[in-house]
Amino acid sequence: MKKSFFFIIILFINTLNSPVFAQQKGGASYYADKFHGRKTSSGIPYHRDSLTCAHKTYPFGTILEVINPKNGKKVLVEVTDRGPYSRNKIIDLSYAAAKQLDIIHQGVTTVELSEWIWDLTRFKPFVFEFNNIFVKVSHPAGKNLKIDKEKVLK
């Protein structure tokens, strides 16, 4: 009894350290041109130049980070459709997303995907002086943000 209780406690502690959102690995393809302009399951028309995708389970509007492990390229896409309905695929990408991942000429290729979480630690506030007024700004560029005072005054 003590051994099984100890084992359950260890499993519980390990789940606290693991990420909340699991990664998926599987096949990906992209929409054919004939679907351009047609409505998706969410009601939004598909546009080949938008960064969207079809996934079976993620809610509409979820942002997914898709990585091509062969070349390390990444893209963020929004779930706007359901599918793919093939056993060997986990996601269908828009043409623009497939182009960014460099998978246009591969047909079905293996990708890794996970839900994208906003990382607010990138936004470091800083203070700058403008016309003797101190302004606090949060921007991912941090203190490297350059402001042209001449353009602002016009």
ABEGO torsion letter per residue (X at the ends): XAAAAAAAAAAAAAAAABBABBBBBEBBBBBBAAABGBBBAAGBBBBAABBBBBBAABBBGBBBBBBBAAAGBBBBBBBABBOBABAABABBBBAAAAAAAGAAAAEBBBBBBBBBBBBAAABBBBBBBBGGBBBBBBBAAEAABBBBAAAAAX
